[in-house]
Amino acid sequence: MSSKQAKVVGLVRFRMGDGPMCKVPRGSVEVTLAANDATLSWDAGDSKQSAAIPMHEFNRMVREHAIVMG
C-alpha cells in the first residue's frame, strides 16, 4: 500500500457500514491506495477520521475533480 497527499475540493461521500452517507470535509487528506479501495484519513479536531471508498468510486471522484491528488 502507498500513501499520498490529496485535497478534497468537492463533494466526497462515503457510507459508514450500513448507515447513512457521510461527507468527507473539504481540505487536506492522506490517501492510502490498496487493490480494492482507497482510504482517506483526515484530522477532525482532536481525533483522526478515515473512510474507505471503493476504488471505482475514488477514481470517479478524482476524474470529476472532487479529489485533487498531490
Buried (B, 14 or more C-beta within 10 A) or exposed (E): EEEEEBEBEEEBBBEEEEEEEEEBEBEEBBBBBEEEBBBBBBEEEEEEBBBBBEEEBBEEBBEEEBBEEE
